Amino acid sequence: MPLCKIIVLLNSYAKYMNDSYKTQLSAACLLLSVAESDEILDEKEIETIQNILQDFFSITIKDAHHLLHDTKNAMEKATGLFEFGQHLNSVFDKEDKLDFLSCIFEVAFADGELHYLEHHTVKKIANILNIDRRDILISKIKMEKYLN
């Protein structure tokens, strides 16, 4: 079972049941931006993103697939990551942000390696979400240990 799934199961599902579509779309855009940052979008990364969206927001695979399609359109229209992160800042508390950071790292490691461009994107997103450096390192180490 993926670490992100375990973290989400430990949190209350009720908290995520009423998430707005904008929140889901913002999260999906940030996850996809990590996967695309090394300019190679691997099928394993897409599958990981869909699984995270299902687990994190308690949506069906069909809804996750539609959300991912809408995500690609939203990213084409966006000027950067800030607008997505800013929205998540307004709806996520610190614990949600740290859980989401674990999910971001899960996507970054999905293809078997953490490319330096993926790592840079993760740090950029963490900065937008106001996550401190120590928490970023802790999350990264946890994911590396989980995957090894």
Order of alpha helices (4+ residues) and beta strands (2+ residues): alpha-alpha-alpha-alpha-alpha-alpha-alpha-alpha-alpha
